[in-house]
Amino acid sequence: MVQIDFLNFRSILVFICILQGLVFAGLLIARGVRQRSKADLWLALLIGLLCSSLITPFIGFANVYDNNQWLTYFPFSIAYSYGVCVWFYTVNLTDSRHRLKGRDLLLFVPTMVYLMYRLFLFSHTVEWKSWFDGNYGDVFGAAIFVTEAMWNLVLLVFSIRHYRKYRVWLDENFSDTEKIKFDWLRNFLYLFTAVVVLGALFDFANSFVVKLSYIQYFYFEIVLALATYYLAVAGYLRSRTIELTFDDRAEPADEPRRSLLSDGEMDRLKTRLLTVMSEERPYLDPSLTLTDLTRSVGVNTTVLSHLINKGFNKNFNDFINEHRIHAVKSKLRVADDETVLAIAFDCGFNSKATFNRAFKKFTGMTPREYQEKLTSS
């Protein structure tokens, strides 16, 4: 009998990541219940599932499997579930009012089938499991690997597509997107996709090239463990649901469609909009939205969005921020002791990062470079 050793380097490293993940999953659950944030609960479930999958290498390197063959086929790792959690996390983070519908439950069917399959195998004797593994294990293992990889990648593609449409929607409706654009979600989706692809490469090599040893699989397990560690910490600190309602089935503003305005109406409303921007200066409101601006112009959001897109070849966010930058430049020419950032805030910006990006975009230089140019001229 091999001696059980939980103090080996590999088991300790994986255990630290599991422990960290479970702690932050618990914190996410507590916050999700307290703030009624479904996104937090989905992220907690995903982290919990990742931690569960790490139990296999944790106890495996400690020789627990060698001394407890009856554990073979226990579903510590729940296939087909990760992409589903990522999808629902993405949807609920960008739409705080999203509700789980009956048809959404169909996404859990592959997971339930897999669980029944693994629990069926787990319920048999060690001898029967050895017979099954020797005769059918490779075939079923390869089939599960291929279908799970495709399933998770499809859901990740849909999640990334949803997020990109969300970012377009933000720029069409909000003048300040810094706190609601969820850069964290973008990083999360690309990181998770990279982990899934790496895992698929290991499984492909194991199923179709050469049988990988437990030690060789550790290189992927450590990547998964570190990714879980990062997702747990960064997810809790940076994933905060905001009251937004985004439906990715809505028609994107840049989608080709019949013109809503005749040339005469377009010119008249362009003049009206520029007058409002010049006289009322709505861009000074840091939280200005497309809906807010419609009240001054006297048209609905669809017409105003079309007017800005087609009449000025800009989205709403760029249209407003360009006016803010013009106001900043005017003040910089006569500024005395007032700092650039203070001027930016006075002109409607609500974030230093947003201001710097906008200034560079519309002037081709940084605020400092622009000041130096003013000084030298």
N, C-alpha and C positions, 0 to 999 in steps of 0.2 A: 504494500500500500504506500502510495506517494504521500509525503508529509504536506499538509495544508500550510500555506505560507502567504498571509495577506500583507506581509511587510516587504514584499519584493517591489522594486522600482516601478514596474509597469502597473501593478494593481494600485499602488499608492497614488500614482499620477492620475489614473482614471477615477479613483475614489474621490479625490479632491474636486474634480470637475463634476462628478455626480452630486456630491454634497452641496457645492456651490449652486448647481442648477436647482436642486430641490428647495434650498433656502429661498432663492429668488422666485421660484414657481409659487411657493407659499405666500410670499409678499405680493405677487401679482394677483393671486386669488383673493387675498384680503382686500387689496385696493379695488379689484374688480367688483367685489360684493359691496364694498362701501360706496363706491362711486357709480355703481351700476354700469360698469364698462365691460361690454361683451368682448371687446378686443383684448383686454387684459386676461380674460378667462381663456380665450383661444390660445394666446401666447403661452400661458401657464400650462395648458394641456400639451402643446407642442414640446415645451421644454421637459415636461414630465415624461413624455414618450421617448425623447432623446436620452434622458437619464436612464430610463428602463432598458433601452437598447444597449447602453454601456455596461449594464450588469453582467452581460455575457463575457466580455473581456476581463472585467474586474474579478469575477470568481474563477474565470478560466485560467488566468495567469497565476492564481492562488492555488491551483490544482484541485479545486472543488469538484469540477466535472470528472476528473480522473477517479475520485473517491465516491462519486454519487452519479453513476451512470443513469439512474432513473430520471435525472433532470433533462436528459436528451429530449429535444423537441419542445421543451416548455417555451411558450411564446414571450420571452423577455422583450424581443424586438417585434413590434407589431407593424408588419408591412402594409403598404397602401394607405397608411394613416397620415403620414407627414405632409404630403402635398395638400391633402384636404384641410388640415389645420392651417397651413400657410394661406390657402385661399380664403378661408373664413376670417382669419386674422386681418388680411389685407382689406377685405370688404368691410368689416366692422370698424376698422380704424378710420377709413375714409367716409364711412356713413354710420354715424352713431345710432341712427334709428333703424338700421337694418334688422329685419326679423327672419328667423329661420323658417323656411317654408317646407311644406311636405315634400316637394320634389328635391329639395336640398339633401334630404336624408338618403337619396339614392347614391350620393357620393360615398356613403359609408358601406355600401354593399360589398365592394371588393375586400374591405377590411374585415367585415363580419365573416365572409367566406374563408378568408385566410385564417382567422382565429379558430373557426370550426375545424378546419383542416389540421392545424397544429395541435389543437386540444385532442382531436381524434387520435393522432399519432402518439401524443404524450400519454394517453390513457392506456397504452399497451405495455407489454412486458419489455424488459431490456433485450431479450432474445429476439422478439418480433421486430423491435426497432432496428436491430442490427441486420436482420434479414431484409427489411424494407430499404434500409440505407444502402445496402450492397447491391440491390436489384433495381430500385427505382429512385433512390435519393438524388442522383445526379440529374436525371431527367426532370423530375419535379422541381429541383433547385434551380435549374437553368430556366425553366418556364416561369417560375416566380420572379427570378431576377429580371428577365426581359420585360415581363408585363408590369412589374412594379416600377422599373426605371421609366418606362414609357408613361405610365400613369402619373408619376410624380412630376416628370418633366412637362407634360401637357398642362397640369394644374399650375405649375410655376410659370409657364409661358402666359397662361390666362391671367395670373396674378400680376406679372410684369406689365402686360398689356393694359390691365385695369389701372395700375398705378400711373402709367404714362398718360392715359386719357384723363385721369384725375388731375395731373399737373397741367394739362392743357385747359381743363375746366377752371382751375384756379386762376390762371392768367387771364381768362376771359371774364372773370367775375370779381376778382379782388385786387386791390391796389397794393396790399401788404400781405405777402404770402409766406414770410419768413417762418412764422410759428405753425403754419398749417400745411407746409409743403412736404413735411415728413421725409427729409433726406435720410433719416434712419431707416425708413421702410425700403427705400431704394437700395441702400447698402445691405440690408437684411436679405432682400430677395436675391441679389446677385451673389452674396456669400453662400446662401443656402443652395442656390443652383450649382455653384462650384463644388460644394460638398457632395451633392447628389451625383454630379457627373464623375467626380473622383471615385465615389463608391461604385458607380456603374462600371468604371474601368477595371477596378479590382475584381468585381464579380465576373466581368467578361473574361478576364485573364484566367480566373479560377474555373469558369465553366467551359471555355472553349480553347484555351491555350495550354496552360499547365496548372496542375492542382497546387494551390497556395497553402503553405503551412500556417498554423496559428500565429507563429512569430511574424511571418511576412504580412499577415493581415493587420498586425499591430500598427503599422505605419498609417493605415487608413483610420484605425480606431483612435489613434492619438489626435489626428486632424479633427475627427468628429468630436472628441472630448473637448479639445480647445475651442472649437466652434460653439459647442454647447455652453461652455464657460462664458464666452463672449456674448452670446445671445441672451443668456440669463442676466448678466450684469447690465449690458447696454440696453437690452429690452426694457428692463424695469426703470432705468434712469431716463430713457429718452422716448419711450412709447407711452404717450399720454393722449387719451381720446379727447377730441374737441368736438363740440356740437356742430356737426356739419352733415348735410344730406346730399350725397353725390350718387347719381345713378349713371353707370357707364353705358346704359342703353340709349341715353340721350344723344342726339345728333351733334357731332363735334362742330365747333364754329368754323373750322377750316374745310369742312366737307363741301364739295361742289353742290350747289343748289340754285334754284331759280332766284333771280334778284328780287329782293323785297321792295326795292325803291326804284322809281324812274330816275333818269338823270337829273331832271328838274328838282325832284324831291330830295335827291341825294345832295345836290348843291345847297338847297335851302337849309337842310338840317345840318350840314357841315358848318355853314355860317352860324346857325343858331348854337351849335355845340361850342364852337370857338369863342363866341360871345360869352357864353356861360363860363367857360374856363378862364377868360380874361377878366370878366367883371365880378363873378362870384367866387372865383378861385377855390372850387370844391376840393382840389388836390391837396389843400393844406390840412385836410382831415386825414390822419394816418390810417384810419379804418374805413376809408371810402370804398364802397362796393358799386358794382354795376347797377344794382337796384337803387342805391342812393342817388346816383347820377340821373337816372330816368326821371326822377321827380322834378329836377331842374330843367331838363330838356323837354319833357312833356311827351315822351314816347315810351313804349314798353321795352323790356329787356331784350327781346328778340330783335327789334328794329334797331335799338341802340348798338347792340353787339355787331350787327350787320353793317351799320354805318361806320363804326370804328374799323372793323376788319377790311371792308371794301373801299371805304372813302379815304382812309388814312394808311391802309396797308399795315396795320398794327393790331396787336391784341390789346385788351383793356389795360392790362398791367403796364405794358410798355407806353401806351398813350398817356397814362397818368404820370408815370415816373419821368417821362421826357419833359412834361410841364414842370415837374418838381425840379429837375436838373436845370432848366432854364431859369427858374426862380433862384436857385442856389448860385448860379453863375452871375446873375444880376447883383445879388447881395455881396458876392465876393469882390466885385469891382469897387465897392464903396465901404467894405468892412474895415473896422479899425482893430479893436482888440478881441472881437468875437471869433471864437474858434469855428473851424469848418464844420465840425460835427454839430455844434449848436445851431449853426445856420441850416444844416441839413434837417435837423429835427423841426426847426421853425417852418421849413418848407414842406413838411408833410411826411418825411421819412421817419420810420419808427425803429430802424435797425442800422447800425454802422455797416454791417456786411451787405445789406441790400443797397445802401447808398453807394458804397464803393463799387459794387458791381454795375449799378445803373450809371454812375458817373463815367466809368471806363467804357461802357457800352455806347453811350451817346456822345462822348467827347473824344474817345480814343486815347485818353490819358488818365492818370490817377489824379485825385484832388491836389496832392502835393505838387505834381508836375504842372498842373494848371495854374496853381498859385505862383510857382517859380516863373512861369511864362508871363503872368500878369506883372510880376515884379520887374522882370527884365525889359518889358516893353515900355 
